[in-house]
Amino acid sequence: MSSRVLSVGLILTLGALCILFFPAPTDAHHAVLRSNLEEMTVAADRVFLGKCVAANETSRMIAQGMLPVTDYTFQVERAIKGNLPAVITFTQLGHAAKPATGKGGEITMHGQAVTPATFIHGMGEYAVGERLLLFLVPQSKEGNLTHPVGMDQGAFHVTTLQAGDQLVRNGINNLGLFTAPYTGSTLSRQQATTIFPEQDTPILATGPVPNYDALSHKKGALPLTDFVQLVDQINHSHGGRPGTIARGSVQ
């Protein structure tokens, strides 16, 4: 059995234990290291902006056991990193959480019913019709599974204001995107080209990114266009090619 499969099994086991022994609301995101935007960009093998057009909950044999998975299909609007099809389907562990009813002695977390199919708290969830900017890790050898970098840290939901402005925000309100120190798992501080968390102005862009200083000091949702340009520049600074959209679909 590969080390990646063992890691998946360990994550599932730990997740289940957390639910059984800590049913009260907790900040589960503390269990996941925060990643800054540069490390997140390097860790992802595919970064794209797209619209969710289908979500299929099912179960699949993975690591010698039946596990709940969800196949998400996205219409790709823009590829920032990686060679992507116009329509892409990828698979994540778990099913979307359901609202708690308060009946039957169900275990709840943050107002949602926790079941063996939804205990992966913090995993990105995408509704059909929703637009997102996704940073996906490479697919596993077992089950072709993937997920956003840092769980839902790498899933940025796009909202459009009445004035037409488009903003992006991840599951932890963009915390640490420019201030989280390098974990070293993907990128060390010495390898940084753009994000320097210890500095007063942590973004030192080398290309034409409008409002990059404002990006680093703004809290909460960030302008989509400026954000994408910054990610594109980070990818380029590490030798990455611009993303491309090809015909067909892949999983």
C-alpha angles and dihedrals in degrees: 000000000000123000089243091057091048089051091052090050092049092050091051092049094048091047092053092048091051090056095047097048103029108041093150117095112278136167096257091179088077087074091062120069113240115241126206118228096260095052089044092053093049093046093053120082092193127036119175146151114231151138123255108237101169141016119190119187114204143135128254137186105255127162091356094306140085109253132182112249137170124218110211122195121200134188102223115227098174133006113212100171129013136019106287135179122234088253119032131187120195133172130232131184116254138023129264113279117253126219113264116249097196091232133113096025093281120176111244137196123187090345094308129112112248116214134160086268096055107032094110092098113195096027112136117260124194129197122215108263094026121124119221143173105224132196105195125192119226114283118263119246090233112065096347089259124171138167138179118287108270091011107273093357087087095049112086116189115214120222127183119213124216089256089058098253114142120216134185129212132169130212094278097046092259093294114169097009091130102013106046111106119240112272093205092225091109106002135017126217089249090060094052118121105171116010118063107174096189094059126089089236100036097184115077101176117191095197140048103295109154116226095002090151091052090049092059094050100039118098124215124000118024132206109271097218096050091043094052092047090053093049090048090052093048090052091050092048090059094050096263120149121233113269119262134204117219131183123272130026135275137194 
